[in-house]
Amino acid sequence: MNRQIMLTSILALGIAAPAFAASEVDPAGAITDQHLAIFDLDADGAVSLSEYRVTTSNVFILMDADSDNMLSPAEAEGIPEALFDGMDTDGDGMASRAEYDTQILADFDAADLDGNGLLN
């Protein structure tokens, strides 16, 4: 899977506006079957937190070009500034892995509309 598709998918699921890549995202910002297929590693029709974390972890690794466990605004290209700033909870201008993970977990919880621990 190429970097653009992975980044588009993760960003569309929570940490960025759907406008990031309109061709990849439902106009209403909904999670589409295409997104679920990318995250659904065992192809069972649902995305567990574990599957979500594997994919989001890989996205962080791809974005962290200098492997310093921090995302600079340049490395986080495509994440709108306001959303990046929101992830940067300590205000140092960088998104640490911990800050990223906190946001990712919050995004999963927000997307799990029925609270069953699965996205489907």
FENKA-V131537 format. One record per run of one state. SS is the DSSP state (H for helix, E for strand, - for the rest). FROM is the first residue (numbers start at 0). TO is the last residue. If there is no record, write none. Layout:
((SS:FROM:TO) (SS:FROM:TO))
This chain:
((-:0:1) (H:2:14) (-:15:16) (H:17:20) (-:21:31) (H:32:38) (-:39:45) (E:46:47) (H:48:62) (-:63:68) (E:69:70) (-:71:79) (H:80:86) (-:87:93) (E:94:95) (H:96:110) (-:111:116) (E:117:118) (-:119:119))
